[in-house]
Every structure is written in C-alpha cells, then in structure tokens.
Amino acid sequence: MRPAEDTELLKVFGWGFHRFHFFWVTLLWPWLLAMVFVYTKSKNQEVLLNRLIWVIPAIALPWSIYAGALNHGAFFKTTQNQRAEGLQCLQLAMQSGDDVKCWQLLPIQHPLKQGILNGQRTGASFARLLPVEQK
C-alpha cells in the first residue's frame, strides 16, 4: 500500500510497478489480434485471415524465445542478487539507526523505517524474518 500523500503519477506508478508491470501486455495483445481478425473477417478477406493465423505465431514464437521469454534462470538470479543486496542494505540501515532507503527493495526512494518498526511491533511475517532489531 502506498502512503496517502503519494499522489503524483510517477510515485503511484512506482508503488505498483513490480506487481502490475505486465498487466497491460495481457490485455493489449489479445485485443489487438481480435481486432485484426474481426477486421479481416468483416472485409471478407478469408485468405489473409488464414495466412495471419499461421504467420503471427510463426513470427511471435521465435521472436519471444530470442528476446529471452524462456530465460527464467537469468531473471531469478538477478532478482535474487537484488534482494540479497536489499537485505544487506536493510540490515546496515537498521543497525545504524538511519532511515531505511534501499532502492533494491522499493523502486522509489521512500523511507521504510516506520513500516518496518510497525511490522516488528505487530509481529508481521516480513518483520520476523529481518535479521536485526532497530537500534
């Protein structure tokens, strides 16, 4: 959840980016394909429609493989390294008593200290996993 005072477009986007950054893709491409198929069907272009049914997947599949759609190992390795760096940043900030601003954990520079302290007070699951208590 974002703070109520964060109402600027980029800040709101930053809070939701990691959860919803692929949402538009799941909606856009099927609707575009449906529009192409409906358009060609309405123009009685059966030959074009039959070709598109084969050409689009023949182009999209190799392109998506080339672009790294199946390269899950590299993605998870990068994510693992970012989270490890984020936890190290979090641990150092908590031990020093400074405010927690770790870009690896949150894409926008919003202080996390109050949220972490609240999580520790209430016994939230993420706070139980933290290696140190606030000084």
VMD Tcl script that builds the backbone (N, CA, C; Angstrom):
set m [mol new atoms 405]
animate dup $m
set s [atomselect $m all]
$s set {name element resname resid chain x y z} {
  {N N MET 1 A 0.835 -1.176 0.000}
  {CA C MET 1 A 0.000 0.000 0.000}
  {C C MET 1 A 0.880 1.239 0.000}
  {N N ARG 2 A 0.484 2.198 -0.788}
  {CA C ARG 2 A 1.242 3.439 -0.850}
  {C C ARG 2 A 0.721 4.414 0.202}
  {N N PRO 3 A 1.584 5.328 0.653}
  {CA C PRO 3 A 1.129 6.358 1.580}
  {C C PRO 3 A 0.104 7.273 0.912}
  {N N ALA 4 A -0.812 7.800 1.675}
  {CA C ALA 4 A -1.879 8.646 1.141}
  {C C ALA 4 A -1.335 9.920 0.509}
  {N N GLU 5 A -0.191 10.421 1.008}
  {CA C GLU 5 A 0.349 11.669 0.463}
  {C C GLU 5 A 1.043 11.481 -0.891}
  {N N ASP 6 A 1.312 10.256 -1.296}
  {CA C ASP 6 A 1.915 9.995 -2.607}
  {C C ASP 6 A 0.823 9.956 -3.669}
  {N N THR 7 A 0.569 11.110 -4.268}
  {CA C THR 7 A -0.481 11.195 -5.283}
  {C C THR 7 A 0.062 11.543 -6.662}
  {N N GLU 8 A 1.361 11.844 -6.763}
  {CA C GLU 8 A 1.947 12.138 -8.069}
  {C C GLU 8 A 1.940 10.867 -8.913}
  {N N LEU 9 A 1.741 11.047 -10.210}
  {CA C LEU 9 A 1.607 9.914 -11.119}
  {C C LEU 9 A 2.799 8.960 -11.042}
  {N N LEU 10 A 4.019 9.476 -11.077}
  {CA C LEU 10 A 5.194 8.603 -11.068}
  {C C LEU 10 A 5.359 7.870 -9.741}
  {N N LYS 11 A 4.998 8.510 -8.645}
  {CA C LYS 11 A 5.095 7.833 -7.350}
  {C C LYS 11 A 4.068 6.709 -7.241}
  {N N VAL 12 A 2.854 6.978 -7.682}
  {CA C VAL 12 A 1.818 5.940 -7.667}
  {C C VAL 12 A 2.245 4.786 -8.565}
  {N N PHE 13 A 2.770 5.100 -9.745}
  {CA C PHE 13 A 3.252 4.077 -10.667}
  {C C PHE 13 A 4.386 3.273 -10.031}
  {N N GLY 14 A 5.295 3.956 -9.342}
  {CA C GLY 14 A 6.417 3.276 -8.699}
  {C C GLY 14 A 5.979 2.273 -7.643}
  {N N TRP 15 A 4.937 2.590 -6.913}
  {CA C TRP 15 A 4.444 1.675 -5.881}
  {C C TRP 15 A 3.842 0.419 -6.488}
  {N N GLY 16 A 3.181 0.536 -7.621}
  {CA C GLY 16 A 2.506 -0.619 -8.201}
  {C C GLY 16 A 3.253 -1.294 -9.323}
  {N N PHE 17 A 4.403 -0.745 -9.726}
  {CA C PHE 17 A 5.087 -1.240 -10.918}
  {C C PHE 17 A 5.442 -2.716 -10.834}
  {N N HIS 18 A 6.038 -3.137 -9.753}
  {CA C HIS 18 A 6.502 -4.527 -9.663}
  {C C HIS 18 A 5.361 -5.537 -9.672}
  {N N ARG 19 A 4.215 -5.141 -9.203}
  {CA C ARG 19 A 3.093 -6.078 -9.210}
  {C C ARG 19 A 2.334 -6.081 -10.520}
  {N N PHE 20 A 2.282 -4.958 -11.211}
  {CA C PHE 20 A 1.387 -4.837 -12.358}
  {C C PHE 20 A 2.069 -4.483 -13.672}
  {N N HIS 21 A 3.388 -4.588 -13.769}
  {CA C HIS 21 A 4.048 -4.104 -14.976}
  {C C HIS 21 A 3.756 -4.943 -16.212}
  {N N PHE 22 A 3.265 -6.159 -16.074}
  {CA C PHE 22 A 2.898 -6.951 -17.245}
  {C C PHE 22 A 1.393 -6.960 -17.505}
  {N N PHE 23 A 0.624 -6.281 -16.702}
  {CA C PHE 23 A -0.827 -6.320 -16.829}
  {C C PHE 23 A -1.300 -5.810 -18.183}
  {N N TRP 24 A -0.730 -4.715 -18.660}
  {CA C TRP 24 A -1.167 -4.149 -19.936}
  {C C TRP 24 A -0.901 -5.102 -21.087}
  {N N VAL 25 A 0.181 -5.869 -21.005}
  {CA C VAL 25 A 0.506 -6.806 -22.086}
  {C C VAL 25 A -0.547 -7.900 -22.172}
  {N N THR 26 A -1.019 -8.350 -21.054}
  {CA C THR 26 A -2.015 -9.422 -21.058}
  {C C THR 26 A -3.333 -8.957 -21.656}
  {N N LEU 27 A -3.591 -7.667 -21.618}
  {CA C LEU 27 A -4.823 -7.140 -22.207}
  {C C LEU 27 A -4.635 -6.649 -23.641}
  {N N LEU 28 A -3.511 -6.034 -23.915}
  {CA C LEU 28 A -3.322 -5.383 -25.207}
  {C C LEU 28 A -3.245 -6.357 -26.374}
  {N N TRP 29 A -2.367 -7.320 -26.315}
  {CA C TRP 29 A -2.118 -8.179 -27.482}
  {C C TRP 29 A -3.311 -9.043 -27.876}
  {N N PRO 30 A -3.996 -9.677 -26.965}
  {CA C PRO 30 A -5.180 -10.435 -27.402}
  {C C PRO 30 A -6.240 -9.555 -28.060}
  {N N TRP 31 A -6.436 -8.344 -27.539}
  {CA C TRP 31 A -7.431 -7.452 -28.137}
  {C C TRP 31 A -6.988 -6.957 -29.511}
  {N N LEU 32 A -5.707 -6.691 -29.670}
  {CA C LEU 32 A -5.217 -6.287 -30.990}
  {C C LEU 32 A -5.397 -7.406 -32.010}
  {N N LEU 33 A -5.063 -8.619 -31.627}
  {CA C LEU 33 A -5.259 -9.752 -32.533}
  {C C LEU 33 A -6.737 -9.945 -32.858}
  {N N ALA 34 A -7.576 -9.816 -31.862}
  {CA C ALA 34 A -9.015 -9.959 -32.107}
  {C C ALA 34 A -9.507 -8.881 -33.067}
  {N N MET 35 A -9.000 -7.661 -32.911}
  {CA C MET 35 A -9.400 -6.589 -33.823}
  {C C MET 35 A -8.959 -6.884 -35.256}
  {N N VAL 36 A -7.748 -7.401 -35.426}
  {CA C VAL 36 A -7.266 -7.745 -36.770}
  {C C VAL 36 A -8.140 -8.834 -37.375}
  {N N PHE 37 A -8.434 -9.857 -36.592}
  {CA C PHE 37 A -9.254 -10.957 -37.108}
  {C C PHE 37 A -10.673 -10.492 -37.455}
  {N N VAL 38 A -11.261 -9.669 -36.608}
  {CA C VAL 38 A -12.611 -9.165 -36.888}
  {C C VAL 38 A -12.593 -8.273 -38.129}
  {N N TYR 39 A -11.573 -7.438 -38.247}
  {CA C TYR 39 A -11.479 -6.555 -39.413}
  {C C TYR 39 A -11.349 -7.358 -40.705}
  {N N THR 40 A -10.456 -8.344 -40.704}
  {CA C THR 40 A -10.280 -9.135 -41.931}
  {C C THR 40 A -11.520 -9.971 -42.231}
  {N N LYS 41 A -12.186 -10.439 -41.201}
  {CA C LYS 41 A -13.414 -11.217 -41.393}
  {C C LYS 41 A -14.516 -10.331 -41.982}
  {N N SER 42 A -14.613 -9.098 -41.495}
  {CA C SER 42 A -15.669 -8.207 -41.980}
  {C C SER 42 A -15.419 -7.764 -43.423}
  {N N LYS 43 A -14.181 -7.787 -43.846}
  {CA C LYS 43 A -13.850 -7.391 -45.217}
  {C C LYS 43 A -13.843 -8.592 -46.167}
  {N N ASN 44 A -14.271 -9.738 -45.659}
  {CA C ASN 44 A -14.296 -10.972 -46.450}
  {C C ASN 44 A -12.926 -11.302 -47.044}
  {N N GLN 45 A -11.919 -11.172 -46.230}
  {CA C GLN 45 A -10.565 -11.489 -46.665}
  {C C GLN 45 A -10.126 -12.791 -45.995}
  {N N GLU 46 A -10.780 -13.853 -46.340}
  {CA C GLU 46 A -10.514 -15.158 -45.740}
  {C C GLU 46 A -9.078 -15.615 -45.983}
  {N N VAL 47 A -8.552 -15.339 -47.169}
  {CA C VAL 47 A -7.174 -15.759 -47.483}
  {C C VAL 47 A -6.194 -15.062 -46.545}
  {N N LEU 48 A -6.368 -13.759 -46.358}
  {CA C LEU 48 A -5.500 -13.016 -45.447}
  {C C LEU 48 A -5.645 -13.527 -44.019}
  {N N LEU 49 A -6.855 -13.778 -43.601}
  {CA C LEU 49 A -7.096 -14.295 -42.254}
  {C C LEU 49 A -6.426 -15.644 -42.065}
  {N N ASN 50 A -6.540 -16.529 -43.033}
  {CA C ASN 50 A -5.908 -17.846 -42.937}
  {C C ASN 50 A -4.389 -17.732 -42.887}
  {N N ARG 51 A -3.833 -16.786 -43.599}
  {CA C ARG 51 A -2.377 -16.588 -43.552}
  {C C ARG 51 A -1.952 -16.007 -42.204}
  {N N LEU 52 A -2.713 -15.046 -41.708}
  {CA C LEU 52 A -2.373 -14.435 -40.421}
  {C C LEU 52 A -2.380 -15.452 -39.288}
  {N N ILE 53 A -3.284 -16.403 -39.367}
  {CA C ILE 53 A -3.371 -17.419 -38.317}
  {C C ILE 53 A -2.064 -18.199 -38.210}
  {N N TRP 54 A -1.349 -18.343 -39.302}
  {CA C TRP 54 A -0.072 -19.061 -39.290}
  {C C TRP 54 A 1.125 -18.125 -39.176}
  {N N VAL 55 A 1.052 -16.960 -39.776}
  {CA C VAL 55 A 2.198 -16.054 -39.805}
  {C C VAL 55 A 2.461 -15.427 -38.434}
  {N N ILE 56 A 1.427 -14.994 -37.768}
  {CA C ILE 56 A 1.617 -14.329 -36.469}
  {C C ILE 56 A 2.320 -15.242 -35.466}
  {N N PRO 57 A 1.869 -16.473 -35.236}
  {CA C PRO 57 A 2.608 -17.339 -34.315}
  {C C PRO 57 A 4.009 -17.690 -34.827}
  {N N ALA 58 A 4.166 -17.824 -36.146}
  {CA C ALA 58 A 5.480 -18.161 -36.700}
  {C C ALA 58 A 6.494 -17.046 -36.466}
  {N N ILE 59 A 6.030 -15.823 -36.365}
  {CA C ILE 59 A 6.925 -14.702 -36.068}
  {C C ILE 59 A 7.048 -14.496 -34.558}
  {N N ALA 60 A 5.940 -14.553 -33.858}
  {CA C ALA 60 A 5.925 -14.237 -32.427}
  {C C ALA 60 A 6.691 -15.253 -31.586}
  {N N LEU 61 A 6.565 -16.519 -31.887}
  {CA C LEU 61 A 7.224 -17.541 -31.069}
  {C C LEU 61 A 8.749 -17.456 -31.139}
  {N N PRO 62 A 9.363 -17.470 -32.329}
  {CA C PRO 62 A 10.830 -17.338 -32.362}
  {C C PRO 62 A 11.317 -16.013 -31.783}
  {N N TRP 63 A 10.562 -14.933 -32.049}
  {CA C TRP 63 A 10.974 -13.643 -31.511}
  {C C TRP 63 A 10.951 -13.646 -29.988}
  {N N SER 64 A 9.923 -14.216 -29.389}
  {CA C SER 64 A 9.835 -14.230 -27.922}
  {C C SER 64 A 10.929 -15.102 -27.314}
  {N N ILE 65 A 11.274 -16.193 -27.987}
  {CA C ILE 65 A 12.378 -17.032 -27.497}
  {C C ILE 65 A 13.688 -16.266 -27.599}
  {N N TYR 66 A 13.913 -15.605 -28.731}
  {CA C TYR 66 A 15.133 -14.812 -28.919}
  {C C TYR 66 A 15.208 -13.672 -27.899}
  {N N ALA 67 A 14.079 -13.056 -27.595}
  {CA C ALA 67 A 14.041 -11.923 -26.671}
  {C C ALA 67 A 14.238 -12.338 -25.215}
  {N N GLY 68 A 14.234 -13.633 -24.927}
  {CA C GLY 68 A 14.506 -14.089 -23.570}
  {C C GLY 68 A 13.287 -14.485 -22.767}
  {N N ALA 69 A 12.183 -14.763 -23.417}
  {CA C ALA 69 A 10.965 -15.125 -22.692}
  {C C ALA 69 A 11.136 -16.415 -21.899}
  {N N LEU 70 A 12.039 -17.271 -22.322}
  {CA C LEU 70 A 12.253 -18.539 -21.618}
  {C C LEU 70 A 13.518 -18.523 -20.767}
  {N N ASN 71 A 14.124 -17.373 -20.613}
  {CA C ASN 71 A 15.367 -17.270 -19.854}
  {C C ASN 71 A 15.067 -16.971 -18.383}
  {N N HIS 72 A 14.353 -17.870 -17.763}
  {CA C HIS 72 A 13.916 -17.666 -16.379}
  {C C HIS 72 A 15.081 -17.684 -15.394}
  {N N GLY 73 A 16.087 -18.496 -15.666}
  {CA C GLY 73 A 17.225 -18.601 -14.756}
  {C C GLY 73 A 17.919 -17.271 -14.543}
  {N N ALA 74 A 18.177 -16.548 -15.613}
  {CA C ALA 74 A 18.849 -15.250 -15.504}
  {C C ALA 74 A 17.979 -14.245 -14.750}
  {N N PHE 75 A 16.675 -14.259 -15.013}
  {CA C PHE 75 A 15.770 -13.344 -14.321}
  {C C PHE 75 A 15.789 -13.601 -12.814}
  {N N PHE 76 A 15.663 -14.865 -12.419}
  {CA C PHE 76 A 15.610 -15.168 -10.993}
  {C C PHE 76 A 16.961 -14.962 -10.319}
  {N N LYS 77 A 18.055 -15.155 -11.043}
  {CA C LYS 77 A 19.382 -14.888 -10.485}
  {C C LYS 77 A 19.530 -13.389 -10.220}
  {N N THR 78 A 19.114 -12.569 -11.173}
  {CA C THR 78 A 19.171 -11.116 -10.995}
  {C C THR 78 A 18.290 -10.683 -9.829}
  {N N THR 79 A 17.087 -11.231 -9.757}
  {CA C THR 79 A 16.169 -10.899 -8.665}
  {C C THR 79 A 16.751 -11.322 -7.322}
  {N N GLN 80 A 17.351 -12.503 -7.279}
  {CA C GLN 80 A 17.965 -12.994 -6.044}
  {C C GLN 80 A 19.090 -12.060 -5.597}
  {N N ASN 81 A 19.932 -11.631 -6.519}
  {CA C ASN 81 A 21.030 -10.729 -6.172}
  {C C ASN 81 A 20.510 -9.383 -5.680}
  {N N GLN 82 A 19.475 -8.848 -6.321}
  {CA C GLN 82 A 18.903 -7.575 -5.876}
  {C C GLN 82 A 18.306 -7.697 -4.479}
  {N N ARG 83 A 17.640 -8.788 -4.212}
  {CA C ARG 83 A 17.037 -8.954 -2.878}
  {C C ARG 83 A 18.106 -9.152 -1.811}
  {N N ALA 84 A 19.175 -9.881 -2.153}
  {CA C ALA 84 A 20.267 -10.064 -1.193}
  {C C ALA 84 A 20.916 -8.716 -0.883}
  {N N GLU 85 A 21.139 -7.896 -1.914}
  {CA C GLU 85 A 21.682 -6.553 -1.698}
  {C C GLU 85 A 20.702 -5.704 -0.888}
  {N N GLY 86 A 19.429 -5.850 -1.153}
  {CA C GLY 86 A 18.416 -5.101 -0.415}
  {C C GLY 86 A 18.382 -5.480 1.055}
  {N N LEU 87 A 18.488 -6.770 1.343}
  {CA C LEU 87 A 18.507 -7.206 2.746}
  {C C LEU 87 A 19.767 -6.730 3.457}
  {N N GLN 88 A 20.893 -6.712 2.742}
  {CA C GLN 88 A 22.123 -6.205 3.342}
  {C C GLN 88 A 21.986 -4.709 3.630}
  {N N CYS 89 A 21.430 -3.963 2.686}
  {CA C CYS 89 A 21.180 -2.530 2.885}
  {C C CYS 89 A 20.244 -2.317 4.078}
  {N N LEU 90 A 19.191 -3.111 4.141}
  {CA C LEU 90 A 18.219 -3.022 5.228}
  {C C LEU 90 A 18.880 -3.298 6.573}
  {N N GLN 91 A 19.697 -4.335 6.624}
  {CA C GLN 91 A 20.368 -4.704 7.864}
  {C C GLN 91 A 21.312 -3.592 8.322}
  {N N LEU 92 A 22.098 -3.045 7.399}
  {CA C LEU 92 A 23.029 -1.976 7.764}
  {C C LEU 92 A 22.285 -0.729 8.235}
  {N N ALA 93 A 21.211 -0.370 7.560}
  {CA C ALA 93 A 20.443 0.814 7.955}
  {C C ALA 93 A 19.783 0.609 9.315}
  {N N MET 94 A 19.255 -0.574 9.561}
  {CA C MET 94 A 18.603 -0.846 10.849}
  {C C MET 94 A 19.623 -0.847 11.982}
  {N N GLN 95 A 20.816 -1.387 11.739}
  {CA C GLN 95 A 21.842 -1.418 12.782}
  {C C GLN 95 A 22.377 -0.026 13.096}
  {N N SER 96 A 22.446 0.832 12.076}
  {CA C SER 96 A 22.986 2.172 12.297}
  {C C SER 96 A 21.943 3.132 12.869}
  {N N GLY 97 A 20.667 2.768 12.774}
  {CA C GLY 97 A 19.608 3.639 13.256}
  {C C GLY 97 A 19.152 4.660 12.231}
  {N N ASP 98 A 19.768 4.634 11.046}
  {CA C ASP 98 A 19.368 5.557 9.977}
  {C C ASP 98 A 18.022 5.144 9.410}
  {N N ASP 99 A 17.451 6.064 8.626}
  {CA C ASP 99 A 16.226 5.709 7.922}
  {C C ASP 99 A 16.573 4.717 6.820}
  {N N VAL 100 A 15.663 3.845 6.521}
  {CA C VAL 100 A 15.897 2.784 5.548}
  {C C VAL 100 A 15.440 3.262 4.177}
  {N N LYS 101 A 16.403 3.444 3.275}
  {CA C LYS 101 A 16.116 3.807 1.880}
  {C C LYS 101 A 16.921 2.868 0.996}
  {N N CYS 102 A 16.351 1.751 0.687}
  {CA C CYS 102 A 17.028 0.726 -0.108}
  {C C CYS 102 A 16.302 0.569 -1.434}
  {N N TRP 103 A 16.893 1.056 -2.511}
  {CA C TRP 103 A 16.246 1.008 -3.829}
  {C C TRP 103 A 16.006 -0.421 -4.294}
  {N N GLN 104 A 16.793 -1.386 -3.795}
  {CA C GLN 104 A 16.625 -2.776 -4.216}
  {C C GLN 104 A 15.306 -3.354 -3.702}
  {N N LEU 105 A 14.812 -2.826 -2.602}
  {CA C LEU 105 A 13.569 -3.320 -2.018}
  {C C LEU 105 A 12.355 -2.532 -2.486}
  {N N LEU 106 A 12.562 -1.263 -2.777}
  {CA C LEU 106 A 11.462 -0.397 -3.185}
  {C C LEU 106 A 11.968 0.500 -4.301}
  {N N PRO 107 A 11.320 0.501 -5.456}
  {CA C PRO 107 A 11.858 1.232 -6.608}
  {C C PRO 107 A 11.902 2.748 -6.443}
  {N N ILE 108 A 11.096 3.296 -5.563}
  {CA C ILE 108 A 11.159 4.735 -5.324}
  {C C ILE 108 A 11.776 4.949 -3.951}
  {N N GLN 109 A 12.439 6.079 -3.769}
  {CA C GLN 109 A 13.127 6.354 -2.515}
  {C C GLN 109 A 12.146 6.864 -1.470}
  {N N HIS 110 A 11.458 5.939 -0.866}
  {CA C HIS 110 A 10.513 6.267 0.192}
  {C C HIS 110 A 11.038 5.618 1.470}
  {N N PRO 111 A 11.106 6.352 2.575}
  {CA C PRO 111 A 11.631 5.770 3.810}
  {C C PRO 111 A 10.788 4.586 4.294}
  {N N LEU 112 A 11.464 3.514 4.645}
  {CA C LEU 112 A 10.781 2.290 5.062}
  {C C LEU 112 A 10.813 2.065 6.577}
  {N N LYS 113 A 11.513 2.923 7.284}
  {CA C LYS 113 A 11.742 2.691 8.711}
  {C C LYS 113 A 10.445 2.542 9.512}
  {N N GLN 114 A 9.482 3.448 9.310}
  {CA C GLN 114 A 8.239 3.378 10.084}
  {C C GLN 114 A 7.457 2.105 9.776}
  {N N GLY 115 A 7.450 1.700 8.529}
  {CA C GLY 115 A 6.763 0.460 8.166}
  {C C GLY 115 A 7.404 -0.756 8.798}
  {N N ILE 116 A 8.732 -0.759 8.856}
  {CA C ILE 116 A 9.447 -1.882 9.462}
  {C C ILE 116 A 9.203 -1.913 10.966}
  {N N LEU 117 A 9.283 -0.744 11.607}
  {CA C LEU 117 A 9.028 -0.686 13.052}
  {C C LEU 117 A 7.606 -1.131 13.375}
  {N N ASN 118 A 6.651 -0.688 12.582}
  {CA C ASN 118 A 5.265 -1.102 12.777}
  {C C ASN 118 A 5.135 -2.614 12.579}
  {N N GLY 119 A 5.805 -3.145 11.579}
  {CA C GLY 119 A 5.779 -4.591 11.344}
  {C C GLY 119 A 6.376 -5.368 12.502}
  {N N GLN 120 A 7.455 -4.844 13.090}
  {CA C GLN 120 A 8.058 -5.517 14.244}
  {C C GLN 120 A 7.146 -5.445 15.464}
  {N N ARG 121 A 6.489 -4.299 15.660}
  {CA C ARG 121 A 5.574 -4.165 16.803}
  {C C ARG 121 A 4.383 -5.106 16.694}
  {N N THR 122 A 3.873 -5.267 15.481}
  {CA C THR 122 A 2.678 -6.090 15.295}
  {C C THR 122 A 2.997 -7.552 14.999}
  {N N GLY 123 A 4.277 -7.878 14.861}
  {CA C GLY 123 A 4.659 -9.266 14.602}
  {C C GLY 123 A 4.363 -9.720 13.183}
  {N N ALA 124 A 4.445 -8.798 12.220}
  {CA C ALA 124 A 4.187 -9.152 10.819}
  {C C ALA 124 A 5.222 -10.164 10.327}
  {N N SER 125 A 4.827 -11.012 9.404}
  {CA C SER 125 A 5.709 -12.091 8.956}
  {C C SER 125 A 6.995 -11.560 8.339}
  {N N PHE 126 A 6.933 -10.470 7.567}
  {CA C PHE 126 A 8.165 -9.964 6.961}
  {C C PHE 126 A 9.128 -9.444 8.024}
  {N N ALA 127 A 8.602 -8.883 9.115}
  {CA C ALA 127 A 9.450 -8.333 10.167}
  {C C ALA 127 A 10.088 -9.431 11.006}
  {N N ARG 128 A 9.437 -10.565 11.112}
  {CA C ARG 128 A 10.029 -11.679 11.865}
  {C C ARG 128 A 11.241 -12.247 11.141}
  {N N LEU 129 A 11.303 -12.054 9.838}
  {CA C LEU 129 A 12.415 -12.578 9.054}
  {C C LEU 129 A 13.620 -11.651 9.028}
  {N N LEU 130 A 13.459 -10.425 9.525}
  {CA C LEU 130 A 14.572 -9.481 9.495}
  {C C LEU 130 A 15.638 -9.902 10.495}
  {N N PRO 131 A 16.904 -9.791 10.092}
  {CA C PRO 131 A 17.979 -10.295 10.941}
  {C C PRO 131 A 18.291 -9.442 12.163}
  {N N VAL 132 A 17.854 -8.179 12.202}
  {CA C VAL 132 A 18.204 -7.312 13.334}
  {C C VAL 132 A 16.995 -6.510 13.778}
  {N N GLU 133 A 17.071 -6.042 15.002}
  {CA C GLU 133 A 16.074 -5.119 15.539}
  {C C GLU 133 A 16.599 -3.696 15.358}
  {N N GLN 134 A 15.706 -2.735 15.342}
  {CA C GLN 134 A 16.078 -1.325 15.217}
  {C C GLN 134 A 16.794 -0.880 16.472}
  {N N LYS 135 A 17.884 -0.115 16.314}
  {CA C LYS 135 A 18.605 0.437 17.467}
  {C C LYS 135 A 17.969 1.726 17.927}
}
mol reanalyze $m
mol bondsrecalc $m
mol representation Tube
mol addrep $m
